[in-house]
């Protein structure tokens, strides 16, 4: 056989095995469970993110929520102080 034919046959065989394995996983877990992915906090082999980046590390989503809440709190305090100031009434 030609080397190119052997290579093509090997690639096709590996592809068929991979597709069969994926189908077996989908059937074993159920259709909906195979498409769901979970983000892990211990993505690195031995460490958690807090161990790598420090104890006060927070995910980006949490930092954004806290920043937004802080901004809203400051905005509300400014509104309260403006609401309590004396008003000028024209008669």
N, C-alpha and C positions, 0 to 999 in steps of 0.2 A: 504494500500500500504506500501511497505517497504520504510524505510527512504532513502536507497541508490537509489531506483527508483525515488523517489521524487527529490532528489538532481540532478540526471542525467537529469531528465525532465526539471528542472529549468535551468540548465547550457545550455542545448540544446535550450530552449526557448529564453534565453538571447542572445545566439549566433545568432539565426535566426533574432532577432530584430536588433542586431548590424549590421549584414550583410545587412539587408533591409534598414537601415538608411544610411549606406555608399553608397549603390546603388542609393538611392534617392538623396543624395548630389551630386554624380557624374552626374546624369541625369539633375539635376537642374542647375549646374554650367557649364556643358559642359565637354567633356572628357579631354581636355588639361588643363583646369583651376584647376582641382582637384589634379593634381600631382605637381603643382608648390608650393614651399614654400618660404616665405619671412622672412628674418631675421630682427627683429625689434631692434632699438637702445634703446628703453625704455623697455627692457626685464623684469626689475624688476617692481613690482607693482606700486610704486609711484615715482621712480627716473629714471633719464637718467644716462648713464654711466659716462658722464662728471661730474655729480653731485656727484657720488659715488667715482670716482677716481681722480677728480681735473679738472680744466678748460683746461689744456694742454694735456688731454688724447686724444689719437688717436687710431683707430682700428689697428690691427696687420698688415693688408695688406697695409695700408697707411704708417705705420712706415717702413715696408720693402721697399716700393717704394722709400721713402725719403732716406733711407740708401743707396740703390742702386744708386740713382741719385747723392748723395754726393760722393760715391766712384768713379763713372764715371767722375764727375767733377774734382776730385783730379787727376785721371789718365790722363785726358785731359790736365790739367795744367802742369803735369810732362812732357808729350810729347812735349808741346809747349816750355818749358824751354830747353829740350834736343835738340829740332830742331834748336834753336837759338844759340847754342854754336858753337864755331869755330871748323871746321873739319880739320883733318890732311890729307893732300894730298901727295901721294907718286908718283914721276914721274919716 
